[in-house]
Amino acid sequence: MQTAYMEENMNTKTASGGILVVDDEVTIREVVRRYLERDGFSVREAADGYEVLDQIEEREPELIVLDLMLPGIDGLTLCRQIRQKHRIPIIMLTAKGEAVDRIRGLDLGADDYVVKPFNPQELVSRVNAVLRRVQEPAFPEGDPIEFEGLKIDPAARMLYVDGKGVAVTAKEFDLLWLFTSHPGRVFTREQLLDKVWGEGYYGDPSTVTVHIRRLREKIEKDASTPKYLVTVWGVGYKFEG
């Protein structure tokens, strides 16, 4: 029975690119690999940033577990380089005292983070949660929404500003779609996490703050004095149509 379960689980979860685990500590890679494979994932490993870039070009992974402290190319630089060409989900591994780096990583497009030392089973849960969010977009249908200078097309998952396409990540689009679908409604950070990232998301509200800032830089003429994405002090955010 156990063998049959594992075969079924492998068929369900193993994608062609697998999960790429990036850490210069072989012990951490081995532990993460063991827990991910036990949960039905195929796993590849890399010890430095150059190896990651080579592996991505050879075969794009389904998700990357990325340590920030890497030899050669550090994790933040690597995250930025990956985001310039790919939309591969990224979960960062950070040390306990690297709060600033975690925020920078989210700002560069990472999807989640896990603080070392971590429970390997928690990491597996986060991998599953991130993949669910990527594979099941929060807002896949609906007619385009237009405001002065803005057009949000859910079918193409595209944002247009003054008629020009603007690149946005999956979460940025979902967040903007939620706001523009409910103009004038105030959302708390916790509500946004639940609705856009999902109830299984383990991150903190600073994730929302980072994504709001990135969206303002893309849709506002002056991000420091936003016209559309407005802060409601002490509560959260709303979209002014």
trRosetta pair geometry for C-beta under 8 A, 3 or more apart (Angstrom, degrees):
i j d omega theta_ij theta_ji phi_ij phi_ji
1 4 5.7 -57 -150 37 32 111
1 5 6.3 34 152 -22 66 104
2 5 5.6 -53 -150 33 32 112
2 6 6.4 30 154 -18 66 105
3 6 5.8 -55 -148 36 32 109
3 7 6.4 31 155 -18 66 105
4 7 5.8 -55 -149 36 31 110
4 8 6.4 29 155 -17 65 106
5 8 5.9 -60 -151 38 30 108
5 9 6.1 28 154 -19 67 110
6 9 5.6 -55 -143 39 31 111
6 10 6.1 34 157 -22 66 105
6 40 7.1 -171 -155 -93 58 81
7 10 5.8 -52 -146 34 29 111
7 11 6.5 30 155 -18 63 105
8 11 5.8 -56 -152 36 32 111
8 12 6.4 29 152 -21 65 109
9 12 5.6 -57 -149 35 32 112
9 13 6.1 -5 167 7 69 115
9 39 7.2 -128 167 168 132 39
9 40 3.4 -119 144 -89 97 131
10 13 6.7 -75 -135 49 24 87
10 14 5.1 9 -177 -15 68 126
10 40 5.0 -148 -76 -152 43 80
10 42 7.7 74 -154 -51 94 83
11 14 7.0 -39 -100 33 14 101
12 40 6.3 -2 62 163 92 150
13 39 7.0 -71 105 129 175 79
13 40 3.9 98 37 115 133 112
13 41 5.3 -77 132 -77 120 63
14 18 6.7 -11 -155 -96 79 76
14 40 6.5 -119 -40 157 83 76
14 41 6.1 145 -92 -144 68 35
14 42 4.5 71 -141 -15 107 100
15 18 6.4 -164 69 -58 73 30
15 42 7.5 -133 51 39 48 108
15 62 4.0 105 57 -71 141 135
16 59 7.1 -122 136 -173 91 115
16 62 7.9 130 52 -55 54 100
17 20 7.6 -45 155 -35 95 101
17 59 5.4 -179 -116 146 79 91
17 60 5.0 -56 -105 98 149 52
17 61 4.1 178 149 -122 112 27
17 62 4.9 158 73 -33 101 66
18 41 6.5 111 -154 169 75 87
18 42 3.7 -87 -107 97 113 94
18 43 5.8 -167 173 -81 122 17
18 44 5.3 112 92 -11 134 93
18 61 5.8 -58 77 -135 61 88
18 62 6.2 -160 88 10 9 103
19 36 5.5 -107 58 -174 150 152
19 41 5.0 19 -3 164 123 138
19 42 7.1 158 17 84 74 51
19 43 5.1 -26 67 -109 94 71
19 44 7.2 -180 85 28 44 69
19 61 6.3 80 -136 -175 19 121
19 62 6.2 -51 -74 60 57 99
19 63 5.3 -16 -120 67 82 91
19 64 7.6 160 -167 -94 63 25
19 65 6.6 34 170 -10 107 103
19 127 6.6 0 -117 -151 142 139
20 43 7.9 147 -92 -162 23 59
20 44 5.0 -22 -107 73 69 101
20 45 7.5 158 -159 -93 60 17
20 46 6.2 14 -178 0 103 112
20 52 6.9 111 154 -133 138 85
20 55 6.2 143 -125 116 135 141
20 56 7.7 -48 -42 -72 171 77
20 61 3.9 -112 -17 -60 108 165
20 63 7.4 -165 29 94 73 44
20 64 4.7 -21 70 -111 104 75
20 65 7.1 -170 92 28 52 67
21 29 5.3 140 117 -137 123 78
21 32 4.9 155 -135 101 146 134
21 33 6.1 -122 19 -64 155 80
21 36 7.4 -162 -56 2 126 151
21 43 6.0 9 -8 -168 115 109
21 44 7.2 175 21 86 72 46
21 45 5.3 -26 68 -108 93 69
21 46 7.4 170 84 27 46 68
21 65 4.8 -5 -117 60 66 115
22 45 7.7 150 -85 -164 40 52
22 46 4.7 -15 -108 70 83 100
22 47 7.7 -168 -154 -79 62 10
22 49 7.8 63 -171 -89 136 49
22 52 5.4 12 -106 -84 138 122
22 64 6.3 9 -3 -174 119 99
22 65 6.5 177 25 88 70 60
22 66 4.8 8 58 -117 123 59
22 67 5.8 -139 108 18 77 81
22 70 6.9 -18 153 -94 106 138
22 75 7.7 145 110 -109 125 97
22 78 7.8 -145 145 130 161 159
23 28 4.6 -73 123 89 158 125
23 29 5.2 -166 58 -60 105 86
23 32 7.5 118 7 9 137 142
23 47 7.3 -34 89 -125 38 51
23 65 7.8 -29 -33 116 103 98
23 67 4.2 93 -105 -22 76 138
23 70 7.7 -122 -129 -94 32 92
23 93 6.6 -8 -88 53 113 153
24 47 5.1 75 -117 -173 57 79
24 48 6.4 47 -90 -73 99 71
24 67 7.0 -118 5 78 73 148
24 69 7.5 -88 22 112 118 78
24 70 5.8 149 -34 -132 110 62
24 71 5.7 92 -97 0 148 97
25 28 4.3 65 88 9 109 109
25 29 6.9 172 91 -11 58 85
25 67 7.8 128 18 -85 93 168
26 29 5.5 -56 -149 38 38 113
26 30 6.2 38 155 -22 69 106
26 47 7.5 -16 -75 -103 76 115
27 30 5.8 -56 -149 35 30 111
27 31 6.4 27 156 -17 65 106
28 31 5.9 -55 -147 36 32 108
28 32 6.2 26 158 -14 67 109
28 67 7.5 78 108 -71 151 136
28 93 7.7 113 170 177 143 166
29 32 6.0 -59 -145 41 28 107
29 33 6.0 31 156 -22 65 110
29 45 4.9 68 -171 -136 132 126
29 47 7.6 -60 -48 -87 152 74
30 33 5.7 -54 -144 36 28 114
30 34 6.3 30 157 -23 63 106
31 34 5.9 -55 -151 32 29 111
31 35 6.6 18 157 -11 64 107
31 120 5.5 -125 151 -85 102 139
32 35 6.1 -61 -149 40 31 104
32 36 6.1 25 157 -15 67 112
32 43 7.6 165 118 -148 84 145
32 65 6.3 -155 -179 98 150 161
32 120 6.2 -157 -98 -134 52 104
32 123 6.4 -63 -125 110 96 153
33 36 6.0 -62 -143 41 27 107
33 37 6.0 22 162 -15 66 112
33 43 4.5 171 -132 112 82 156
33 45 6.6 -39 -70 -66 128 113
34 37 6.1 -58 -143 39 24 106
34 38 6.3 28 155 -23 61 108
34 120 7.8 2 73 176 91 157
35 38 5.6 -51 -147 33 31 115
35 39 6.6 21 155 -11 62 107
35 120 4.1 175 -35 152 161 120
35 121 6.3 -134 -157 -77 134 52
35 123 7.0 89 95 70 143 107
35 124 5.2 -121 143 -52 110 125
36 39 5.8 -64 -153 42 33 105
36 41 4.3 -54 166 59 95 126
36 43 5.0 108 89 -72 131 127
36 124 6.1 -174 -90 -105 59 96
36 127 6.8 16 -114 42 104 172
37 40 7.6 116 -171 -23 32 7
37 41 6.2 -94 -85 67 38 68
37 42 7.4 47 -107 -111 83 28
37 43 5.7 -85 -58 0 92 121
39 124 5.0 145 -25 -162 158 132
39 128 7.5 -103 163 -58 143 116
41 127 7.4 -40 -55 138 158 147
44 55 6.3 165 135 -163 143 142
44 61 6.7 -129 41 -95 121 120
46 51 4.1 175 -153 107 103 113
46 52 4.7 138 121 -71 164 69
46 55 5.8 -122 -71 -2 128 144
47 51 6.1 55 43 27 65 153
47 71 7.8 0 140 41 85 108
48 51 5.2 96 60 9 71 104
48 52 7.3 -126 106 -9 40 90
48 70 5.6 139 -136 175 56 106
48 71 5.1 -53 -113 72 115 85
48 72 4.4 71 179 22 123 134
48 73 7.0 109 167 34 83 78
49 52 5.3 -51 -152 28 39 117
49 53 6.6 36 155 -18 69 100
49 70 5.3 118 -40 119 90 141
49 71 7.9 -147 5 85 88 47
49 72 4.9 -152 38 98 98 109
49 73 2.8 -98 81 60 162 107
49 74 7.2 -17 -48 16 141 13
49 75 7.6 -156 -82 -83 109 40
49 77 7.2 6 -132 86 161 101
49 78 4.4 -137 -129 -83 113 125
50 53 5.9 -52 -152 34 35 109
50 54 6.6 34 150 -17 65 106
50 72 5.4 -84 -15 163 100 155
50 73 6.4 133 -45 1 64 114
51 54 5.6 -55 -150 37 34 113
51 55 6.2 32 154 -19 68 107
52 55 5.9 -60 -148 37 29 108
52 56 6.3 29 155 -21 66 106
52 64 7.3 62 -152 -141 119 135
52 66 7.7 51 -120 -114 153 103
52 73 7.8 -111 40 69 118 126
52 78 6.1 48 73 -160 150 133
52 82 7.8 -58 141 -72 122 118
53 56 5.8 -51 -146 33 31 112
53 57 6.6 29 156 -16 63 106
53 73 7.8 57 -25 29 119 159
53 78 7.7 -128 -52 -139 93 95
53 81 7.1 -34 -93 124 115 136
54 57 6.0 -60 -154 37 30 108
54 58 6.3 27 152 -18 66 110
55 58 5.5 -56 -146 39 34 112
55 59 6.9 -46 177 51 67 75
55 61 7.2 25 132 -37 110 108
56 59 7.8 -107 -149 72 19 35
56 60 5.8 35 -161 -108 68 62
56 61 6.9 -69 -103 4 71 88
56 82 7.0 -155 -100 -120 165 96
56 86 6.7 -107 -171 -33 131 160
56 88 7.3 -112 -128 -18 115 157
60 86 6.6 -178 -137 -133 121 135
60 88 6.3 -149 -175 -78 98 122
61 64 5.8 110 77 -67 137 76
61 88 6.1 69 72 -150 80 136
62 88 7.6 141 148 -146 14 92
62 89 7.7 -8 144 37 58 104
62 131 6.9 22 151 -113 113 117
63 88 6.7 164 -114 176 30 87
63 89 4.5 -27 -119 75 89 104
63 90 7.4 176 -167 -81 70 28
63 91 6.9 29 169 -2 113 101
63 127 6.1 144 102 -148 157 90
63 130 6.4 111 -128 100 139 126
63 131 6.1 -83 -49 -73 138 97
64 82 7.2 -87 21 -144 160 166
64 88 5.7 62 -10 133 106 123
64 89 7.2 177 27 93 68 54
64 90 4.9 -14 68 -112 102 74
64 91 7.3 -175 93 30 53 65
65 91 5.1 -20 -112 70 66 103
65 93 6.5 50 169 -34 87 108
65 123 7.0 48 -128 -176 137 121
65 127 7.2 -43 -69 -86 111 113
66 75 5.3 138 150 -146 103 109
66 78 6.7 -162 -160 97 133 126
66 79 6.5 144 115 -74 160 94
66 90 5.5 -13 8 -163 129 102
66 91 6.9 152 22 77 75 46
66 92 5.4 -39 76 -108 90 58
66 93 6.7 -166 92 13 36 82
66 110 7.5 -124 55 -116 126 117
67 70 5.8 128 89 -61 96 91
67 75 5.8 -133 108 -74 43 136
67 92 7.6 104 -117 -166 17 63
67 93 4.4 -33 -99 65 64 115
68 74 6.6 15 173 175 64 91
68 75 3.6 -116 -125 46 39 141
68 76 6.3 33 -146 -37 95 79
68 92 6.0 41 -55 -170 95 111
68 93 6.7 -144 -5 80 75 60
68 94 5.3 38 -3 -102 133 74
68 95 7.6 -102 54 -1 121 80
68 98 6.5 172 63 162 159 163
68 101 5.6 75 -160 155 160 138
68 105 6.9 -91 -94 -72 116 134
69 74 7.0 -25 -121 -140 31 90
69 75 6.8 -25 -14 -8 25 115
69 95 7.1 36 -20 -27 130 112
70 73 6.4 -7 97 82 121 56
70 74 5.6 154 50 -129 83 36
70 75 5.4 118 -1 -51 111 76
70 78 6.9 13 47 -14 148 142
73 77 5.2 -122 -173 90 87 119
73 78 4.9 109 128 -65 115 95
73 81 7.5 -34 -177 10 144 145
74 77 5.1 87 61 14 78 104
74 78 6.8 -147 97 -7 37 94
75 78 5.4 -58 -143 41 31 114
75 79 6.1 38 157 -25 67 103
75 92 6.5 110 157 -137 137 101
75 93 8.0 -136 -114 54 162 72
75 105 7.3 -10 125 -104 107 120
76 79 5.7 -48 -148 31 30 113
76 80 6.7 30 153 -16 62 103
76 101 6.5 -110 -64 -155 125 93
76 104 5.8 -1 -130 120 131 120
76 105 6.0 -108 -106 -84 82 77
76 108 6.4 147 -162 -12 74 159
77 80 5.8 -56 -154 36 33 111
77 81 6.4 30 151 -17 66 107
78 81 5.7 -56 -146 38 33 110
78 82 6.3 34 155 -20 66 105
79 82 5.9 -54 -147 35 29 110
79 83 6.3 27 156 -18 64 110
79 90 5.9 136 -126 153 98 167
79 92 7.3 -18 -78 -83 140 112
79 105 5.9 93 19 -142 176 80
79 108 4.7 91 116 112 116 135
79 109 6.6 174 164 60 100 88
79 110 5.7 -38 -148 -60 140 97
80 83 5.8 -59 -147 38 29 111
80 84 6.8 39 153 -31 62 100
80 108 4.9 -81 -76 -154 76 126
80 109 7.7 125 -102 23 45 110
81 84 5.8 -46 -155 18 34 116
81 85 7.6 -5 160 10 60 103
82 85 6.9 -89 -166 50 33 86
82 86 5.4 -54 179 53 75 110
82 88 6.3 -72 173 48 122 111
82 90 6.8 118 91 -67 148 136
83 86 7.1 -83 -100 63 22 64
83 87 7.9 58 -133 -97 60 44
83 108 6.1 -173 2 161 152 80
83 109 4.1 117 -108 47 142 156
83 169 7.9 -42 -148 -85 110 116
87 169 6.9 156 -134 -137 99 76
87 170 6.8 98 -173 -26 126 104
89 111 4.7 -22 -156 -2 86 154
89 130 4.9 141 177 154 145 120
89 131 6.8 -146 36 -80 161 57
89 134 5.3 -99 -55 -55 128 147
90 109 7.1 73 33 112 127 81
90 110 4.6 -87 95 -127 110 72
90 111 5.7 139 56 10 56 88
91 110 7.2 107 -113 -174 19 101
91 111 6.4 -51 -73 68 62 93
91 112 4.8 -16 -117 73 85 94
91 113 6.6 162 -170 -96 64 29
91 114 6.3 32 165 -7 110 101
91 123 7.4 134 134 -155 148 85
91 126 5.9 117 -128 125 145 120
91 127 6.5 -90 -11 -84 154 69
91 130 6.2 -136 -62 -24 108 161
92 102 6.8 175 88 -123 140 68
92 105 4.7 7 -49 170 162 159
92 110 4.9 -4 -28 -156 111 155
92 112 7.4 -165 24 98 72 46
92 113 4.2 -21 64 -112 97 89
92 114 7.3 -178 89 27 51 62
93 113 7.5 168 -80 -161 18 74
93 114 5.7 -22 -107 70 65 92
93 116 5.9 57 176 -46 95 105
93 118 7.3 -114 -134 0 95 140
94 98 4.4 -130 -179 74 111 128
94 101 5.9 169 -133 93 126 113
94 102 5.2 -100 2 -75 173 93
94 105 7.3 -140 -65 -2 128 152
94 113 5.5 5 3 -175 117 123
94 114 7.5 157 25 78 73 41
94 115 5.7 -39 76 -109 85 61
94 116 6.7 -154 92 7 32 88
95 98 4.8 94 58 -13 79 114
95 115 7.3 27 155 -159 14 76
95 116 5.4 -40 -105 56 48 109
96 115 5.6 76 -99 178 55 116
96 116 6.8 -100 -39 78 71 63
98 101 4.0 -33 175 40 104 120
98 102 6.0 118 114 -30 84 85
99 102 5.6 -51 -151 29 34 114
99 103 6.7 30 154 -15 65 102
100 103 5.9 -56 -155 36 33 109
100 104 6.4 33 148 -18 66 107
101 104 5.4 -52 -144 39 36 114
101 105 6.1 42 153 -24 66 103
102 105 5.6 -53 -150 33 30 114
102 106 6.6 29 152 -16 63 103
102 113 5.0 -156 -141 71 102 175
102 115 7.9 -30 -82 -81 139 92
103 106 5.7 -52 -149 37 34 110
103 107 6.2 38 149 -22 64 107
103 206 5.9 -71 -104 154 101 133
103 210 6.3 -173 -162 -78 76 125
104 107 5.4 -55 -149 36 33 117
104 108 6.4 29 152 -18 65 106
105 108 5.7 -57 -149 36 32 108
105 110 4.2 1 153 7 94 142
105 113 6.3 99 88 -78 140 126
106 109 7.8 144 -176 5 29 8
106 110 5.4 -76 -88 61 42 94
106 113 7.2 -81 -58 -24 95 119
106 206 7.2 130 51 119 162 93
106 207 5.7 -129 -151 -119 147 68
106 210 4.5 97 118 79 114 172
106 211 7.8 -77 160 -45 105 77
107 210 5.0 -121 -78 -155 68 116
107 213 7.4 -28 -121 80 99 127
107 214 6.9 168 -149 -62 65 111
109 169 5.8 169 -137 -78 98 145
110 113 6.4 53 131 -62 138 90
111 130 5.1 97 123 -139 138 122
111 133 7.7 166 -170 76 127 133
111 134 7.8 -38 -122 -59 157 110
111 171 7.2 154 -124 -29 81 137
112 126 5.4 -165 127 -177 152 119
112 129 7.6 85 -63 86 162 112
112 130 5.5 -119 2 -75 130 122
112 201 7.4 -146 -102 -150 118 87
112 202 7.2 67 -157 55 123 90
112 203 5.8 -130 -130 -60 80 114
113 203 7.2 84 34 -109 78 100
114 118 4.7 36 160 -109 112 159
114 122 6.8 145 -133 111 122 105
114 123 5.3 5 -96 -98 171 88
114 126 6.2 -167 -66 30 113 162
115 118 6.3 142 77 -74 46 100
118 122 6.0 -119 176 68 97 119
118 123 5.8 86 129 -51 134 106
119 122 4.1 82 73 0 100 109
119 123 7.2 -172 91 -9 54 80
120 123 5.5 -51 -154 32 40 115
120 124 6.6 42 149 -20 68 100
121 124 5.4 -46 -151 33 39 115
121 125 6.5 44 148 -21 65 101
122 125 5.5 -51 -152 34 35 115
122 126 6.5 34 151 -18 66 103
122 202 7.5 83 -175 -97 103 173
123 126 5.7 -55 -150 36 33 110
123 127 6.4 39 150 -22 66 102
124 127 5.6 -50 -150 32 34 115
124 128 6.5 33 153 -16 64 104
125 128 5.8 -55 -152 37 32 111
125 129 6.3 31 151 -20 66 107
125 200 7.6 -134 168 178 97 112
125 202 7.7 81 108 -35 112 135
126 129 5.4 -51 -142 37 35 113
126 130 6.2 35 158 -18 67 104
126 202 6.0 -72 -94 23 104 128
127 130 6.1 -56 -146 37 27 107
127 131 6.3 23 157 -15 63 110
128 131 5.9 -61 -147 40 28 109
128 132 6.3 31 155 -22 65 105
129 132 5.8 -53 -150 32 30 112
129 133 6.6 27 154 -17 63 105
129 198 6.5 -170 -168 84 96 135
129 200 4.4 -151 -118 116 119 117
129 201 6.2 160 161 -87 137 51
129 202 7.3 131 50 -8 166 91
130 133 5.8 -56 -151 36 33 110
130 134 6.4 27 154 -16 66 108
131 134 5.7 -56 -144 39 33 109
131 135 5.9 21 162 -11 69 113
132 135 6.1 -63 -138 45 25 102
132 136 5.8 -21 175 24 66 114
132 198 6.9 77 100 -95 115 175
132 200 7.4 44 58 56 143 141
133 136 6.8 -73 -127 59 18 79
133 138 7.4 -7 -152 -47 81 93
133 170 7.8 134 138 120 92 131
133 171 7.8 20 153 -83 129 96
133 197 6.5 -22 -114 -157 149 49
133 198 5.5 -131 -85 -10 104 131
133 201 7.7 48 -61 -75 143 105
134 137 8.0 -2 -171 -70 25 65
134 170 6.4 99 -123 76 69 171
137 140 4.6 115 78 -72 113 88
137 157 7.3 -97 -138 -96 160 134
137 170 6.6 -122 -111 -164 97 109
137 174 6.6 -159 -168 -83 83 115
138 174 4.4 79 43 -149 119 129
138 177 7.8 164 89 72 101 127
138 178 7.5 -19 118 -58 134 111
138 195 7.0 92 -168 153 142 65
138 196 5.7 -103 -13 -134 172 48
138 198 7.7 -147 -88 -60 110 83
139 142 6.8 -26 174 5 97 130
139 154 5.9 -94 132 -132 95 127
139 173 8.0 -144 61 129 110 88
139 174 5.5 150 18 -133 104 75
139 177 4.4 -169 85 115 157 145
139 178 6.7 -157 -45 -60 144 71
139 181 7.4 -149 -138 -31 146 148
140 154 6.8 123 168 166 21 109
141 154 6.2 82 167 122 7 134
141 155 7.5 38 -129 -82 49 71
142 145 7.7 -3 134 -35 121 98
142 154 4.6 57 56 31 93 153
142 155 8.0 -145 63 -43 52 74
142 177 7.7 134 53 -165 145 118
142 181 7.4 -47 -164 -101 166 120
143 154 7.8 54 64 29 10 110
144 151 5.9 5 178 -174 122 94
144 152 6.4 163 -157 81 70 48
144 153 4.5 -21 -103 -101 105 70
144 154 7.2 -165 -89 10 49 72
144 155 7.6 -63 -58 14 83 99
145 151 7.4 163 84 -153 47 48
145 152 4.8 -6 57 56 94 102
145 177 7.7 140 20 -135 133 66
145 180 4.8 143 109 140 150 123
145 181 6.8 -126 -62 -77 156 59
146 150 6.7 165 -153 93 50 63
146 151 4.8 -9 -104 -104 86 78
146 152 7.7 -168 -75 22 42 66
147 150 4.5 9 58 55 92 108
147 180 7.0 -127 -21 -137 122 112
147 228 7.3 123 99 -114 155 118
147 241 5.2 -134 -112 -151 126 78
149 161 6.3 16 159 -161 88 64
149 162 5.2 -14 -151 -68 86 70
150 159 7.5 -34 -157 -166 88 88
150 160 7.1 139 -161 82 40 65
150 161 6.2 -10 -102 -106 66 63
150 180 7.6 -141 127 -108 134 140
150 219 6.1 29 -101 -151 123 112
150 228 7.2 73 -34 -98 155 152
151 159 7.5 150 82 -161 57 43
151 160 4.1 -2 56 55 102 112
151 163 8.0 54 10 -90 125 38
152 158 7.8 177 -151 90 41 50
152 159 5.8 -9 -107 -109 71 72
152 160 7.8 -151 -67 26 33 73
152 173 7.7 150 -154 -155 104 80
152 176 6.0 -163 -114 128 139 112
152 177 6.0 176 161 -94 138 71
152 180 5.4 135 20 60 152 162
153 156 4.6 15 114 42 122 101
153 157 7.3 -74 96 -16 74 11
153 158 4.7 2 55 56 109 89
153 159 7.8 -161 24 -74 75 28
153 160 7.2 47 -9 -8 107 106
154 157 6.4 20 -159 -80 38 56
154 177 6.0 81 -91 -123 104 136
157 170 7.5 -13 -176 -118 139 66
157 173 5.4 44 -168 176 88 164
158 165 5.7 -50 -169 -133 118 102
159 165 7.2 108 77 -156 53 56
159 166 4.8 -50 95 62 103 98
159 168 5.1 62 7 -12 130 132
159 173 6.6 -146 -39 -108 106 86
159 176 6.6 20 -94 95 128 164
159 218 7.0 54 112 142 149 128
159 219 7.3 -84 176 -80 134 105
160 163 6.0 -4 172 -136 116 13
160 164 6.4 151 -156 67 76 26
160 165 5.7 -42 -98 -88 75 47
160 166 6.8 153 -113 6 22 86
161 164 6.0 -33 67 62 69 83
161 166 5.0 37 4 -30 109 134
161 218 6.9 -161 -39 157 147 73
161 219 5.9 -156 -97 -120 124 58
166 218 5.2 132 161 -174 141 110
166 219 7.6 177 74 -74 166 68
168 172 4.0 -130 -175 95 102 124
168 173 4.8 130 107 -58 126 82
168 176 7.1 -45 -166 5 164 139
168 215 7.6 39 -129 -106 121 78
168 218 6.6 123 -86 149 97 172
169 172 4.6 96 51 6 77 105
169 173 7.1 -144 91 -6 40 86
170 173 6.0 -59 -153 35 28 109
170 174 6.4 24 154 -16 65 108
171 174 5.6 -52 -142 38 35 110
171 175 6.1 37 157 -21 66 106
171 196 6.4 90 -155 158 81 115
171 197 7.1 23 -132 -85 119 79
171 211 6.1 -89 125 -118 110 141
172 175 5.8 -56 -147 37 28 111
172 176 6.3 24 156 -15 64 109
172 211 5.9 -161 -93 -160 70 98
172 214 6.1 -87 -103 103 125 120
172 215 5.6 170 -155 -78 98 93
172 218 7.6 59 177 26 140 153
173 176 5.8 -59 -147 40 30 108
173 177 6.1 31 155 -22 67 108
174 177 5.7 -53 -144 36 29 113
174 178 6.5 33 155 -21 63 103
174 196 4.9 138 121 -146 114 95
175 178 5.9 -53 -153 32 30 111
175 179 6.6 26 152 -14 63 107
175 192 6.7 39 -130 -166 97 114
175 196 5.1 27 -82 -124 72 159
175 208 7.8 157 -126 -138 136 76
175 211 5.5 132 -17 142 169 133
175 212 7.6 -124 158 -76 145 61
175 215 6.6 -119 96 -56 123 146
176 179 5.7 -56 -149 39 34 111
176 180 6.0 20 160 -10 70 111
176 215 5.8 173 -72 -137 104 134
176 219 7.5 142 -123 -42 131 150
177 180 6.1 -60 -137 45 27 101
177 181 6.0 30 160 -23 64 112
178 181 5.9 -60 -146 35 24 111
178 182 6.7 -19 165 19 60 109
178 187 7.4 39 134 -56 120 163
178 192 7.3 148 98 -129 153 80
178 195 5.9 111 -128 125 149 129
178 196 6.0 -97 -17 -72 149 104
179 182 6.7 -91 -154 56 24 81
179 183 7.5 59 157 -89 65 52
179 187 7.4 -106 -94 9 77 133
179 229 6.8 -15 -167 -104 164 89
179 237 7.4 -44 -108 122 123 109
179 238 7.3 147 -146 -169 97 35
179 239 3.7 115 165 -39 102 130
180 183 6.5 11 -149 -64 41 87
180 239 5.7 -108 -77 147 49 167
180 241 7.4 104 -141 -89 71 102
182 185 3.9 -36 150 26 112 134
182 187 7.8 95 86 -48 136 110
182 239 7.3 112 82 38 62 113
183 238 7.9 83 -169 169 43 92
183 239 5.1 -85 -118 95 64 98
183 240 7.0 79 -165 -141 96 16
183 241 3.8 -11 -142 -25 153 118
184 238 6.2 9 -166 176 17 128
184 239 7.3 -54 -21 74 33 65
184 240 7.1 72 -80 -108 60 52
184 241 7.1 -56 -34 9 85 99
185 238 6.1 -178 83 -130 33 103
185 239 7.8 9 46 34 69 83
186 232 5.0 -24 -130 16 123 162
186 235 5.5 2 168 131 135 134
186 236 5.6 128 173 63 86 103
186 237 7.2 160 -149 82 65 23
186 238 4.6 -56 -91 -63 59 115
187 191 4.7 -133 -164 87 85 123
187 192 5.0 96 140 -58 128 91
187 195 7.5 -82 -147 26 136 140
187 236 5.1 -117 96 131 46 146
187 237 6.0 -23 60 64 86 75
187 238 6.9 141 10 -86 72 61
188 191 4.6 99 53 4 79 102
188 192 7.1 -144 93 -4 43 86
188 235 6.2 -98 -91 171 80 63
188 236 4.1 -142 -106 -59 33 135
189 192 5.7 -57 -151 37 34 112
189 193 6.4 38 151 -22 66 103
189 205 3.7 58 137 -148 144 114
189 208 4.4 -174 -143 47 90 153
189 209 7.2 -14 -114 -43 130 80
189 236 5.7 -165 -32 -120 58 99
189 237 8.0 75 -72 1 66 99
190 193 5.7 -50 -149 33 33 114
190 194 6.5 31 153 -17 64 105
190 205 6.6 -50 -61 -89 62 112
191 194 5.8 -56 -150 37 32 110
191 195 6.0 16 159 -9 68 114
191 236 7.1 -15 37 -111 111 167
192 195 6.0 -61 -136 45 28 102
192 196 5.5 -7 177 12 69 118
192 197 7.8 57 132 1 65 96
192 208 4.9 95 90 -119 136 132
192 236 7.2 163 -19 -164 116 129
192 237 7.5 25 -54 44 144 112
193 196 6.9 -67 -122 52 15 86
193 197 4.9 -34 -161 39 59 122
193 201 5.7 -137 179 77 95 135
193 203 7.0 -152 -136 74 122 94
193 205 6.7 -94 -43 -100 131 63
193 207 6.9 90 -102 69 101 121
193 208 6.3 -89 -58 -52 83 116
194 197 7.4 -11 -50 57 9 80
194 198 7.2 -17 -162 171 37 11
194 199 5.4 27 -141 -84 82 69
194 201 7.9 -147 -90 33 35 112
197 201 3.8 19 134 -53 116 161
197 203 6.9 -84 178 38 163 118
197 207 7.1 45 -66 116 152 145
198 201 5.2 122 67 -30 74 96
203 206 7.9 -111 163 57 102 75
203 207 4.5 47 136 -33 141 143
204 207 6.5 139 71 -10 50 92
205 208 5.5 -38 -169 25 64 113
205 209 6.8 66 138 -20 76 99
206 209 5.1 -49 -151 35 47 119
206 210 6.3 51 151 -23 72 100
207 210 6.0 -55 -154 33 30 111
207 211 6.6 22 153 -12 64 108
208 211 5.9 -62 -150 41 32 107
208 212 6.1 35 154 -22 69 106
208 237 7.9 -163 159 6 117 131
209 212 5.8 -53 -146 34 29 112
209 213 6.5 30 155 -19 62 105
210 213 5.8 -57 -154 34 30 112
210 214 6.6 27 152 -17 65 106
211 214 5.6 -52 -146 37 35 111
211 215 6.3 36 155 -19 67 105
212 215 5.8 -56 -148 37 30 110
212 216 6.4 33 154 -22 65 105
212 229 6.0 180 -160 160 90 140
212 237 6.0 -153 -117 -81 140 162
213 216 5.8 -53 -150 33 31 112
213 217 6.7 31 153 -20 63 104
213 223 7.3 67 -161 178 63 129
214 217 5.8 -54 -154 32 33 113
214 218 6.7 22 152 -13 64 110
215 218 5.7 -67 -153 41 35 107
215 219 6.0 -7 166 10 74 114
215 229 6.0 95 104 -38 117 161
216 219 6.7 -75 -129 51 25 84
216 220 4.7 -7 -170 6 70 130
216 223 4.1 106 134 -141 105 93
216 226 5.2 -76 -132 -92 116 122
216 228 7.9 -178 -113 63 70 95
216 229 5.4 -115 -80 59 88 128
217 220 7.2 -28 -78 43 13 95
217 223 4.9 -4 -83 -80 55 149
219 228 5.8 -54 123 46 124 149
219 229 7.2 95 70 -11 126 110
220 223 4.8 130 73 -87 128 53
220 225 7.9 174 175 78 133 49
220 226 4.9 -83 -102 -121 148 73
220 227 6.1 153 -130 23 92 83
220 228 6.3 -144 -82 26 86 99
220 229 7.1 -94 -53 31 118 95
221 227 7.2 32 23 -2 94 126
222 225 4.9 10 105 46 118 88
222 226 7.6 -143 90 -74 66 36
223 226 6.4 8 -154 -74 41 87
226 229 5.1 -64 176 67 149 69
226 230 5.9 -166 97 -84 111 53
226 231 7.7 104 44 -10 129 80
227 230 7.9 -46 158 -65 14 95
227 240 6.7 -112 157 75 56 119
228 239 5.8 -7 172 -151 80 79
228 240 5.9 -149 -137 55 34 76
228 241 7.8 46 -133 -89 83 34
229 237 6.1 -2 -174 -173 85 123
229 238 8.0 168 -149 85 46 31
229 239 6.1 -24 -94 -101 57 70
230 237 6.7 151 79 -156 45 70
230 238 5.6 -22 63 65 95 78
230 239 7.4 149 17 -108 83 19
230 240 5.3 50 -13 -18 128 113
231 236 7.9 -136 -150 134 59 26
231 237 5.8 -43 -105 -100 47 77
232 235 4.3 -33 110 60 110 115
232 236 5.7 10 55 61 104 51
232 237 6.4 -179 12 -94 86 19
232 238 5.8 52 -32 -4 119 104
